[in-house]
Amino acid sequence: MRGAVVAGSAGLAEPPSGPPVALADLSAAEEAAGGPRLVVATMPVSGHMALCQLSARLHQERLQPVLDMAQRACQGLHSVLDTVVRDRLRRDTAMDD
């Protein structure tokens, strides 16, 4: 196994005043607002992207911040997943002794 595939999502929140803000893991209310949503599946250790799915059109100038936010979400999830899996393996290995 080369590594876990981790998925995360991000989108744009457009406040009444100011520039749009990239957010990870949109809430139901944020998704209902109808902005673009980007789903990314990555292999954080190798940096490879397995999936990139955009739900609506998004200007290329706005794509990079949303993509960066989705990838950061994947890295955070991978960190938690890696810790849990390693702890479980240590426990299971210790039980076999």
N, C-alpha and C positions, 0 to 999 in steps of 0.2 A: 504494500500500500504506500503510495507516494504522499498522501496527506488527505486531510478532510476537506470536503467541499462545504463552504459556509455561505449562506445566502443572507442578504440584507436588502433593505429598501430605503429609498430617500425620495424626497420631493421638494417642491418649492412652496413656501408660504409667502403670500404677497400681502404684507401689512398695508393698512390704509395710507400710511405715509412712509417713505423710505424705500430702499431697494429690496427686492425679493431675498428671502433667507432660505438656504438649504437646510432641511431637517431630516434626520434619520428616523425610521420607524414611525411613519405618520399615524396619527390617531384616526378614528373613524370620522370625526368631524373634519379633520384636515383633508382626508381622502374625499369626503362628500363635497368639499368646496370645488372639486373638479380640476385641480391643477395636475400637471404631469407627474407621474410616479415612475421611478426607475427601480427595477429589481435587478440585483447583481448577485451572481454566484461566483465565488473566487476560491482559489487554493492559495491562502495567504502565505504559506511557506515559500512556494515557488513564484508567487506573483501572477500566476496565470488566471485568466478570467474564463469561466466555463459558460456563463450566461450573462447577457445584458439585454433587458427587455424594457422598453419605454412605452408607457400607456397612452401618451398623447404627444403631439408635436412640441418640440422644445428648441428654441433658438440655440445655435451652437455656442454662443457666448455664455449661455446659462447652463449648458450641459456639464462643463467641467466641475463647477462647484457641487452640483448634485451627484455626479459620479464620484468625486472625492469623498463626499459625505457617506455614500453607500459603501464605499470600500473601507472607510474608517469603521463603519458599523460592523462590517465583516471581520475586520481585524480584532475588534473588541470581542465579538462572539467567539472567534477562534481562540482567543486567549482564555476565555472561560471554559470552553469545550476542552481544550488541551489540558487545563488544570484538572478538570473533573475526570477525564479519561485516565490521566497519569495516576491520580489518587486511587481510582478504582483498580487499576492494574497492580499498584503497590499492595493494596488490601488483599486482592485475590491471590497474588503471588505469596504473600505472607501466610495466607491460610493454607496453602499447599505444603508448606514446610513442616 
